[in-house]
Amino acid sequence: MEKWILNRQIDLQTVLVQRPLGLVFDIDGTLSPLAPTPDLARLYPGVVPLLERASKYVHVAIMTGRAIDDGAAMVNVDGLTYIGTHGLEWSDGLPWLHPVHVVPEALDYYEPGKYLLDLVEKQLSDLPGVIVQRKRIGGSIHYRLSPNPVETRQKLLSLLEQPARQVNMSLSEGKQVVEVRVPLPINKGQALRQFAQRFSLQAAVARGGYSGARSTRNGGPITRNGGNVRNGARVSPPLHTTPTMIRSGAWLSLDYSACARCRHPESRF
């Protein structure tokens, strides 16, 4: 039986010397500040050259709840692994230059997801400030601009809970957003673990919100259990965690000099 451990006491430099090494970043709230609407979000200045430099030495993944094309367009650096829609889709490189892989079991939920988002769009006149963000399968409903977010949240959940149960879709919540998702065990945590396994990583550093995140170090899995996705449209309160293999260090510390210090002459990336 596998033993799952989360160790927040490991020193950053101890992790950075491991090879192969992975660096995994969320976008919104990590590589970019949270914006009033998804379209207004921009990366922090200097992020792109740091990612380009880091990718010369380690495996870098961008993991986001956004659709993969949307997230990749914000970063626009080829040679990184892009993971979109909470792990539902991924591409080794920019998705318009490389194949996009979608979890096969999720394809059956295209129409149910579209149906739920259509329901919300038909009620937008009664939901001021609400923005519907469609993805390849499912989507996000943002209410950050609503004049009364608490009331709007209740209206959205009342509108969607029963239809979601009827079409077997899941609802989850983030920071003033309701997610319409497939009822499958797909999340950023699982995607993080798969990324580590695909590249046989000895260590990985993740920065962002990864409910149930799992990663691998020295052949042993590391995990934090949890998550806020519920099948049958049951919705739990918003949950925001930052599980990592090390302490929750700031991504800004991952500059070129740090990556240069962690190089090993026998490393192969």
N, C-alpha and C positions, 0 to 999 in steps of 0.2 A: 504494500500500500504506500502511495506517495505521501510524503510528509510536507505539509505546506507551512512556510514560515515567513513572517514579515519582520525584517530587521531594520529599524530606523536608526540604529546606532552605528552603522557602517560609515566610516569616513569617506568623503567624496573622492579623495585621491586614491584610496584603496580600491574603489570601484573603477576609476578611470584607467588604471593600469591593466585591467583585465582585457583579454582578447579572445575572440572577437567581442567588440563592445557596441551597444546600441544606445542611441539617444532618441527619445520619443517625446514629441511636443504636441500639445493641443494648440488650437489657434485662438479662439475667442477667450479672452481673459488670461491668456498666457503669452502668446506671440503678438497679440494685439489687445488693446484695451477694449472693454465692452462698449459697444456703440448703441445709440438709440434704435437703429435698425441694422439688419445684417449687411445691407448694401453700403452702409457708411463706415463699416469697420476697415481699418488699415493696420498693417503691421507697424510695430514700433520701429523707429529709425535705427538702421544698423543691423537689423535681424537677418536680412538676406545675405550679406557678405559673411556673417558668422556661420550661417547654415552651410554656405558654399565651402568655407574653410573646414568646418567640422566634417563634412562628407568626404574629405580627402583621407581621413584617418579612421572613421567609424561609420557604422550603418546608421543613417538618420531617417526617422519616420515622422511624418506629419499625420496625426490622428485627430479626426474632428467629427462632430455630429453633423456638420454641413455635408451636402452632396459632394462627392469627390471632385467633380469639375469645378465647383464653386471654391472649395478649399484650396485646390491646386492653383487656381487662377490668382488667389491672393498671394501665395508664396512664389510661384512661377520659377522654381529652381528644378532643373532636370537632375536625374541621378538620385533623388530621394524616393523613399517608399511613401505613397500617399494612401491613406486609409480613411474612407468616408462613411457617412451615415452610421456612425457608431460601430464600425467594423463590418458592415454589410457588403462593402465593395472596396477593392484595393487595386493599386497599380504600381509596378516598379518603375517609376518615372512619371513624367507629366502624362495625364490620361489621354490627351489628344495626340500624343506621340507613341504611346505604348498601350498594350491591351488592358482593358479594365475587366477584372474578375468579380463576379457577383455570386454570393452564396446561393447555390442552385435552389435550395428549399424556399428561398424568399421570393422567387419569381411568381409563385402562385398568389402572392398578396398584392400585386400591382393594382388590380381593379378594386379590391376592398379599401386600400389606402386612398385611392383616387376618390372613391365614393364619400369617405369621411371628410376629406378636404373640400369636396364640392358642397357638402352640407354647410360647412362653415362659411364658404364664400357666398352662398345664397343668403346668409344672415349678416353680412358685413355692414349693412346699413344700420343694424341695431347693435353693432359692436365697434364703436369708434376707436381708432387707434390700433386695431388688430391687423396684423400682417400675416398672410399665409405664404409659407415658403415650401414649395413643392420639391421633392427629391425623386430619385429614380423609383423608389418604392416608399410610400408614406411621405411624411413631411413634418414641418414644425409650424406651430401657430404662436406667434409672438404677440404679447399684449403689454409690452413695456411702455408704449406710448398711450395706453388707455388712460382716460381721466380718472377712472376708478378701477385700478387693477384687481382689487379683491373681488368686487362685484363681477368684473369681466371674467375672472378665473372661474367663478361659480357658474356663470352662464355657459362658458365653453364646456365645462365638465358635464353640466346638465344636458347640453346639446349632444354630446358625443358618447357618453358612457353606455347607454343602451344600444345605439347603433353599432358601437365598437364590439360589444358582446355578440350581437347578431351576426356580424361578419368575421368574428374571431380575430380581431386586431387588438393590439395593446396600446395603452396610453401611459405615458410617463411625464414627469415634470422636471423642468430645470429652472433657471433664473427667469421668472416671468415668461415662461414658454411651456406650451403643452406639445408633447411629441406624439405623433401617430406612427407606431412602429409595428413590425411583424412580431407575432407571438412565438418567437424562437429565441434560444439562448445565445443571442448575438449582442455583444456589448464591447466597449472599448477594452475592458479587462481581458476578455477572451482574445480579442484581436492583438493585444499586446503580447500575450503568451504565444500566439501563433507566429507573430513577427519574430520573437526570440527563437522559436523552434526552427523556423524556415532558414534563418541565417546561423543556426547553431551558436547563438550568443552565449558567452560565459558570464556576461553582466549586461544590465541595461539600466539606464536612468530615465525615468518618466516624469514629465512635468505637466500637470493639468488635472482635469477632473476625470478620474478613471474608477468609477464604481466597480468593485469586484476585480480590480486590476490584478493581473498575474504576470510575473516575469520570471526569468530563469537566470541563475547564477551558479557557476561551478557544478553544473549538472543537476542542481537541486532547485525545485520550484519555490517561488516566493509569492505569496498572495495576500490580498486583503479581501475578505468576503464582504458581500453586501451588494446593494443595488436598489434602484427605485423603479424598475420595470415590473409591471404586474400583468399577468395574462387576464383575459376576460374583462378587460377595461377597469380593473380595480386599481386605483391610483394611490400611491403613498405620498407623504409629504416630500418636498424637494430635499435632495441629499447632495451635498457638495463635499467631496473628499479628494485628497491628493495622495493616493497610495504610491510609494516609490520603493525601489530597492534600497535606497539610502534615505537620509534625512531629506526633508522637503526643501532642498536647496534652490536658490533662485536661478532661473535659466540664464540670467545675465552674466553669471560667473563663467559660463561656457564660452570664453573668448578664445582667440587663436592661440595665445600663449599657453592656456590651460591644455588645449588639445595637443600642442607641440610637446608639452612636458610629459604627456601620457603616452607618447609614441614608444613603440618597442621595435628594435631593429628587425625582429623576426616576425612582426605582425603581418597578417594578411587579411585584407578587408574584403 
